[in-house]
Amino acid sequence: MSVHWLIRSQSLFTMAAGMIYPYYLLFLKNLGNSYAKYGLAFAVFTICSAMASQVLAGRLDRAGRSMMIISSLGMMASMLAFPWVTSYVLVLALQALMGACNAMQKMGERQLLADLTQPGARGPAIGSYHFWTSVASGFAVILAGYAIDWLTIDVMFYASAALYGVSAWVMRKRPSGV
C-alpha cells in the first residue's frame, strides 16, 4: 500500500502548524504578558494531549483515520477562533482543545504508518514521510516570515485554518481500501 496520500495530508497539517507557530507565540505573549502564563498555556496543551492519548488509545485501531480528520478540523476551528480571543481563560480552553487534537493526530499518523507499511520494510516509507512533512513545515515558517510583514496575525491564523481544512479533506479522500 502507498503512504503518498498520508504524506500529502500530513505535509499540509505540518505546514499549517509551522506557518503559525512562531507568530502564535507572539500572540500569546501579548495576551499573557508573562512567561509564567505562556508556560501554563503550554502545560495545558501538553497535559491535555497526554490525557487525550490515554482516553483515545482503545479506539485507535478502528478510528485512527477518523481521529486525524477530527484533529485537522479541531485545529482549523482553533485557528479560526484565536483572532477573536480576548481573554487568557479562552486561550487556555483553546490550548486544551489543541492538546486533544495533537494526541489524535500523533496517534493516528503512527497507527496509519504502521498499517500502511510492512515489518522489515518500513524505513524508506517512514523516512519519506518524515522528510516531506519536515520540509513542508520548514518552508511554511520561511514563507510565513515574509508574509507576516504584509499581513496581519489574524490573516495568518485564517490561512493556517484553511490548510488544516485541506488536510482533513485530503485525509478524507484517501484511496479506498486504506
C-alpha positions in Angstrom: 0.0 0.0 0.0 1.0 3.6 -0.6 1.6 6.2 2.0 1.6 9.1 -0.5 -1.9 10.4 0.4 -0.9 10.3 4.1 2.3 12.3 3.3 0.2 14.8 1.4 -2.3 15.2 4.2 0.2 15.5 7.0 2.5 17.8 5.0 -0.4 20.2 4.8 -1.0 19.6 8.6 2.6 20.4 9.5 2.7 23.3 7.1 -0.4 24.8 8.8 1.3 24.3 12.2 4.7 25.6 11.0 3.1 28.6 9.4 1.5 29.9 12.6 3.5 28.6 15.5 6.3 31.3 15.7 3.7 34.0 15.4 1.2 32.3 17.7 3.9 32.6 20.4 3.9 36.4 19.9 0.1 36.4 20.0 0.2 34.5 23.4 2.8 36.9 24.7 0.5 39.8 24.0 -2.4 38.2 25.8 -0.5 36.7 28.7 2.2 39.2 29.2 4.4 36.9 31.2 6.5 33.8 30.8 4.6 32.1 33.6 1.3 32.5 31.7 2.9 31.2 28.5 4.3 28.3 30.5 0.9 27.5 31.9 -0.7 27.6 28.4 1.9 25.2 27.0 1.5 22.9 30.0 -2.3 22.8 29.4 -1.6 21.8 25.8 0.8 19.0 26.7 -1.2 17.7 29.7 -4.4 17.6 27.7 -2.5 15.9 24.9 -1.3 13.2 27.3 -4.7 12.8 28.9 -6.4 12.5 25.5 -3.9 9.9 24.4 -5.0 7.7 27.3 -8.7 8.2 26.7 -8.4 7.6 22.9 -5.9 4.7 22.9 -8.6 2.0 23.0 -10.2 3.5 19.9 -7.1 3.9 17.8 -7.1 0.7 15.8 -10.6 1.2 14.5 -10.6 5.0 14.3 -7.1 6.3 13.6 -8.0 7.9 10.3 -11.1 9.4 11.7 -9.1 10.8 14.6 -6.8 12.5 12.1 -9.7 14.1 10.3 -11.2 15.3 13.6 -7.8 16.6 14.6 -7.4 18.7 11.5 -11.0 20.1 11.9 -10.4 20.8 15.6 -7.2 22.6 14.8 -8.9 24.5 12.0 -11.6 25.6 14.5 -8.9 26.7 17.0 -7.2 28.8 14.4 -10.4 30.4 13.3 -11.2 31.2 17.0 -7.8 32.6 18.0 -8.2 36.1 16.3 -11.3 36.6 18.4 -9.9 35.6 21.7 -9.6 38.5 24.2 -9.2 36.5 27.4 -6.4 34.4 28.8 -9.0 31.8 30.0 -10.2 31.4 26.4 -6.6 30.8 25.4 -6.3 28.0 27.9 -9.6 26.5 26.6 -8.2 26.5 23.1 -4.9 25.1 24.3 -6.9 22.2 25.8 -8.7 21.6 22.5 -5.4 21.8 20.6 -3.8 19.3 23.0 -6.5 16.8 22.4 -6.2 17.4 18.6 -2.4 16.9 18.9 -2.9 13.5 20.5 -5.4 12.4 17.8 -3.0 13.5 15.1 0.1 11.9 16.5 -1.5 8.6 17.4 -3.4 8.4 14.1 -0.3 9.1 12.0 1.7 6.4 13.8 -1.1 3.9 13.5 -1.5 4.6 9.8 2.2 4.4 9.1 2.3 1.0 10.8 -0.8 -0.2 8.9 0.5 1.1 5.5 4.0 -0.4 5.8 5.3 -3.9 6.1 7.5 -5.0 9.0 11.1 -5.1 8.0 10.5 -2.6 5.1 9.1 0.4 7.0 12.3 2.5 6.9 12.0 4.1 3.4 8.3 5.0 3.8 8.8 6.4 7.3 11.9 8.3 6.1 10.0 9.8 3.2 7.1 10.7 5.5 9.4 12.4 7.9 11.3 14.2 5.1 8.3 15.7 3.3 6.4 16.7 6.5 9.5 18.4 7.9 10.3 20.2 4.6 6.6 21.4 4.4 6.9 22.8 8.0 10.3 24.4 7.3 9.1 26.1 4.1 5.9 27.3 5.9 7.9 29.0 8.6 10.1 30.7 5.9 7.1 31.8 3.8 5.1 33.0 6.8 8.1 35.0 7.9 7.9 37.0 4.7 4.1 37.1 4.5 3.7 38.4 8.1 5.4 41.6 7.0 2.5 42.4 4.7 -0.4 40.6 6.5 -1.8 40.7 10.0 -1.5 37.9 12.5 -5.3 37.3 12.1 -4.8 36.5 8.4 -2.0 34.1 9.3 -4.4 32.3 11.7 -7.0 32.1 8.9 -4.5 30.8 6.3 -3.4 28.2 8.8 -7.1 27.2 9.4 -7.5 26.8 5.6 -4.5 24.4 5.4 -5.9 22.4 8.3 -9.2 22.1 6.5 -7.5 21.0 3.3 -5.5 18.4 5.3 -8.8 17.0 6.6 -10.2 16.9 3.1 -7.1 15.1 1.7 -7.3 12.6 4.6 -11.0 12.0 3.9 -10.4 11.5 0.2 -7.9 8.6 0.9 -7.7 5.8 -1.6 -10.4 3.1 -1.0 -9.4 0.1 1.0 -6.8 2.0 3.0 
